[in-house]
Amino acid sequence: MSVAFVPKRHRGKAQINQETIQRLLDENDQLVRCITEYMQKGRAMECVQYQQILHRNIVYLGTIADASHTWLQPQTSPPMERHQH
């Protein structure tokens, strides 16, 4: 099971930090390697579970990135008017 997904009783208690993100990236690297190995051996059906975990991890990382991007964006100010010379 992916490091990003914990039992319901623990959800909301985990902190998202650089270490968690790095663990997910490392796990994704391992998943890609496993998927590649199975595909090369012609065992595509065995890849499905790894592909599902990889997909879930990528969506989760994307959600984190979107949330942090929103947090980090400065308040937008109205566009400056151009003066003609």
C-alpha positions as CSV (number, residue, x, y, z in Angstrom):
1,M,0.0,0.0,0.0
2,S,1.2,3.5,-0.8
3,V,2.8,5.6,1.9
4,A,0.3,8.3,1.0
5,F,-2.7,6.4,2.1
6,V,-3.2,5.6,5.7
7,P,-6.1,4.0,7.6
8,K,-9.2,6.2,8.1
9,R,-8.6,6.6,11.8
10,H,-5.2,8.3,11.0
11,R,-6.3,10.4,8.1
12,G,-6.0,14.1,8.6
13,K,-3.3,13.6,11.2
14,A,-0.4,13.1,8.8
15,Q,1.6,16.2,7.9
16,I,2.6,16.8,4.3
17,N,6.3,17.7,4.4
18,Q,9.3,17.4,2.1
19,E,10.1,13.9,3.6
20,T,6.6,12.6,2.8
21,I,6.8,14.0,-0.8
22,Q,10.3,12.4,-1.2
23,R,9.0,9.1,0.0
24,L,6.2,9.2,-2.6
25,L,8.6,10.1,-5.3
26,D,10.9,7.2,-4.3
27,E,7.9,4.9,-4.2
28,N,6.8,6.1,-7.7
29,D,10.3,5.4,-9.0
30,Q,10.2,1.8,-7.7
31,L,6.7,1.3,-9.1
32,V,7.8,2.5,-12.5
33,R,10.7,0.0,-12.4
34,C,8.4,-2.9,-11.4
35,I,5.9,-2.0,-14.1
36,T,8.7,-1.8,-16.7
37,E,10.1,-5.1,-15.6
38,Y,6.7,-6.9,-15.8
39,M,6.0,-5.3,-19.2
40,Q,9.3,-6.5,-20.6
41,K,8.5,-10.0,-19.4
42,G,5.1,-9.9,-21.1
43,R,3.2,-9.9,-17.9
44,A,1.1,-6.9,-18.4
45,M,-1.9,-8.1,-16.3
46,E,0.4,-8.1,-13.2
47,C,1.2,-4.4,-13.8
48,V,-2.4,-3.2,-13.2
49,Q,-2.2,-3.0,-9.4
50,Y,1.1,-1.1,-9.6
51,Q,-0.3,1.2,-12.2
52,Q,-3.2,2.0,-10.0
53,I,-1.0,2.8,-7.0
54,L,1.3,4.9,-9.3
55,H,-1.8,6.8,-10.6
56,R,-3.1,7.4,-7.1
57,N,0.3,8.7,-6.0
58,I,0.6,11.0,-9.0
59,V,-2.9,12.4,-8.4
60,Y,-2.1,12.9,-4.7
61,L,1.2,14.7,-5.5
62,G,-0.7,16.9,-8.1
63,T,-3.2,17.8,-5.4
64,I,-0.5,18.8,-3.0
65,A,1.2,20.9,-5.7
66,D,-2.0,22.7,-6.6
67,A,-2.7,23.4,-3.0
68,S,0.8,24.7,-2.3
69,H,0.8,26.8,-5.5
70,T,-2.4,28.5,-4.4
71,W,-0.9,29.1,-0.9
72,L,2.3,30.6,-2.3
73,Q,0.8,32.9,-4.9
74,P,0.9,36.5,-3.9
75,Q,-2.3,38.5,-4.0
76,T,-2.8,39.7,-7.6
77,S,-3.0,43.5,-8.0
78,P,-4.9,45.1,-10.8
79,P,-3.0,45.4,-14.1
80,M,-0.9,48.6,-14.4
81,E,-2.1,51.1,-17.0
82,R,0.2,51.9,-19.8
83,H,1.0,55.5,-20.4
84,Q,1.3,56.7,-23.9
85,H,4.2,58.9,-24.7
